[in-house]
Amino acid sequence: YRGSRQALRRAAAMKLNIANPSTGCQKLYEIEDEKKLRTLYDKRLATEVDGSDLGEEFAGYIFKVMGGQDKQGFPMKQGVLTADRVRLMMAKGDQGCRGYGMRKGERYRKSCRGCIISHNIAVLHLVIVKKGDAELEGLTDKQIPRRLGPKRASKIRKLFALSKEDDVRKYVIRREVPAKSEDKKPGSKAPKIQRLVTPISLQRKRHRLAVKKARQVKAKSEAAAYQKLLALRQKEAREKKAEKMSQRRSQRSSQASM
């Protein structure tokens, strides 16, 4: 009897993987209380959940449901309005279909779980939308620095509040690389800035526009020359036809006079 109760409790348990985008931390909580879990049932993906329903330590927090897996590991799929597991035709790149070895246009029938939360869900992924009053240990009380900085020029300007006159290349976040051995020096790596406007890129853009304009002018001049030559050929053909008609008339008149 005790073993069956433990099995039922294990079956009713659900793990909540909560992430905090502002700090970069995430933590796994396991909830076995059926009353708390019932507040999540019949909710869909992308809905917001009140943290006080999941426990007193989450009071004031608001979470957003981002995804989850069932007890067999099949992921929840947005847009599938059911709590059961279904088999859908999926192509390469669809959610739940990695598409290794698939040809272009090929589709497989793959299993996935619907977007409605039920007791079959084993792990639920949540994101903190609004922070509460109390700090959560390992989730909101520490900051994990970002390993990589932005790569696009506009995003670097947005991060450091730069103007168009500032040189973006001076604000690239470099990453320190430790030395591979004792006799070598440690180095650093920086991303190649994308969409960076430089004098060379402007020169290439001007060259592309000049080539495009030259092609348009050439096409117009060739079209005008062709129309001129066509009109000349049509005029010559009309003159030749009129000459033949006059010759035939003269021949007919001479035959009639004879």
Helices and strands as residue ranges (DSSP letters): H 2-12, E 14-20, E 25-31, H 34-38, E 48-50, G 51-53, G 56-58, E 62-70, E 85-91, E 107-113, E 121-130, H 153-160, G 168-171, E 175-177, E 187-189, H 199-257
